[in-house]
């Protein structure tokens, strides 16, 4: 297990055994892209208390988890807690901020959930 999340690179980004892409290839909402971003940027720290993130393979899983509200980025804590949220501050902590393009992909995905 990891003792710290203070790394700048994601040591698991190529470890599909830890977290493969369980999202259906037929998904049209952008969840596959969002899942890849979450896997690469969030899971290193969000892997204990947020263990359920590893199992969120469908839009309904994310909605049921309470972190995403379909078509409502302002009510989706996955988004609202990522930037300008205090405490503890922007996510990921002690790592480069999520890129503007990745942030937009996450918002576009949530807005596309039926």
C-alpha positions in Angstrom: 0.0 0.0 0.0 1.0 3.6 -0.6 2.3 5.6 2.3 2.0 9.0 0.7 0.1 10.5 -2.2 2.6 13.3 -2.7 4.1 12.0 -6.0 4.0 14.0 -9.2 3.6 11.0 -11.4 0.9 8.4 -11.3 2.7 5.1 -10.6 -0.4 3.1 -11.7 -1.2 4.7 -15.0 0.0 1.7 -17.0 -1.1 -0.9 -14.4 -4.3 -2.2 -16.0 -4.3 -5.0 -13.5 -5.0 -2.5 -10.7 -7.7 -0.6 -12.5 -8.6 -1.6 -16.0 -11.1 0.2 -18.1 -14.3 -1.5 -17.1 -16.5 0.9 -19.1 -18.5 -0.4 -22.0 -17.0 0.4 -25.4 -20.6 1.3 -26.5 -20.8 4.1 -24.0 -21.5 7.4 -25.8 -21.4 9.9 -22.9 -17.7 10.3 -22.6 -17.4 8.1 -19.6 -14.5 6.1 -21.1 -12.4 9.3 -21.4 -13.5 10.5 -17.9 -12.7 7.1 -16.4 -9.2 7.3 -17.9 -8.6 10.7 -16.4 -10.0 9.6 -13.0 -7.8 6.5 -13.1 -4.7 8.5 -14.0 -5.2 11.6 -11.8 -7.4 10.6 -8.8 -7.0 6.9 -7.9 -3.5 7.1 -6.3 -5.0 9.0 -3.4 -8.7 8.1 -3.7 -8.1 4.4 -3.2 -9.1 3.7 0.5 -12.0 5.8 1.7 -13.0 6.1 -2.0 -12.5 2.4 -2.8 -15.9 2.4 -4.6 -14.4 4.7 -7.3 -12.6 1.6 -8.5 -15.9 -0.1 -9.2 -17.8 2.8 -10.8 -18.0 1.3 -14.3 -21.3 2.9 -15.5 -22.8 6.4 -15.3 -25.4 4.9 -12.9 -22.6 3.7 -10.6 -21.2 7.3 -10.4 -24.7 8.7 -9.8 -25.4 6.1 -7.1 -22.1 6.9 -5.4 -23.3 10.5 -4.9 -20.3 12.1 -6.6 -22.1 12.8 -9.9 -25.5 14.3 -10.7 -26.5 13.8 -14.4 -26.4 17.1 -16.4 -25.5 19.1 -13.3 -21.8 19.9 -12.9 -22.6 22.4 -10.2 -24.2 19.6 -8.0 -21.5 17.0 -8.8 -19.0 16.9 -6.0 -16.5 15.2 -8.3 -16.3 18.5 -10.1 -17.1 21.1 -7.4 -14.4 19.7 -5.1 -11.7 19.6 -7.8 -11.1 23.4 -8.1 -11.6 26.4 -5.8 -12.8 24.2 -2.9 -11.5 24.9 0.5 -10.4 23.1 2.6 -8.4 21.1 1.4 -7.9 23.0 -1.8 -7.6 22.0 -5.4 -7.3 18.4 -6.5 -5.1 16.6 -6.9 -3.3 17.8 -3.8 0.5 18.1 -4.0 0.5 17.2 -7.7 0.1 19.2 -10.9 -3.4 20.6 -11.3 -5.7 18.7 -13.7 -5.4 20.2 -17.2 -8.1 22.5 -18.5 -8.8 20.0 -21.3 -9.2 17.1 -18.8 -11.4 19.2 -16.6 -13.6 20.0 -19.6 -13.8 16.3 -20.6 -15.1 15.5 -17.1 -17.7 18.4 -17.3 -18.7 17.4 -20.8 -19.2 13.8 -19.6 -21.5 14.8 -16.7 -23.5 17.1 -19.0 -24.0 14.2 -21.5 -25.3 11.7 -18.9 -29.0 11.2 -19.8 
